[in-house]
């Protein structure tokens, strides 16, 4: 029997056995570090420096991405303020501007490389020679496919899509291995787009994989659909990122979330939360593309949410947050929907 929202929220005041959660990691996502490239994918230089200054001034630990993930998978504690830095595509500003500054500060980072633009010598991308210098200096160079194509958008209409997607990943891994001598088992989906079938294959190959949905990484995360916080465009200022730097994951089994690829115009997001002594579920709120959504509570720990109107084709994100019982930090969940026509 369904509970009304009021009754469900009232019941959330009931005492639950708290779930022991490991510490968490917040991963920042960058593309360009440049004042003159497209705004939505660019972090202006002043904002980038301000972010790095903030990490140092506030005692954040900038960690190696792969090492931090391994610790979380093993249930081992990370420093209380832990972040990791990632750059998608290997744009030239990463090699020429971000890298010297991060090296000066001894901050590790990861670059997810689309290999075709580098093989073709595109002007706005790093070269293999530059990436080899980064790799020799300890920077992790990882897989972002060969051509940065939309990997799953025609999964309902093209029988060959899966073989093409696998070849795209395998080809990039081979090119990184050939050019740099090694290729870590880290992968970032172009545009953050994937479906359950591709994600399962990524897991079978042994990759840890990252999307572009917001959120924090913890012990119960889905290791082939890990979130990252966008640190570019309108989200590049320290003030807009402050709550994200300190974010924690909402307590739930992230591998149980629905397939993000859908033909439904009003897809259902159903969430089964774990008990928490920290997150204040009565104040949990969800937003779709910035618009507040009505939550339908079925029990004190189970809610679902649907778009109030039909979604158009393309990417849409539902972000849900709940404050700590003391007000801060905030606990995050983000679900990306990729709606395709039929």
Secondary structure, DSSP 8 states (H G I E B T S, - for coil): ----HHHHHHHTTS----------BEEEEESB--SSS-GGGB--HHHHHHHHHHHHHTT-EE--HHHHHHHHHTT----SSEEEEEEEE-BHHIIIIIHHHHHHTT---EEEE-HHHHHTT-TTB--HHHHHHHHHTT-EEEE--SS---SSTTTTT-TTHHHHHHHHHHHHHHHHHHHHS---SEEE-GGG---HHHHHHHHHHT-EEE-SS---B-TTS-TTSB--EE-SGGG-SHHHHHHHHT-EE-SB-GGGS--SEE--SS-EEEEEB---SSB-GGG-EEEETTEEE--EEEETTEEEEE-SS---SEEEEEEEEEEBTTS-SEEEEEEEEEE---
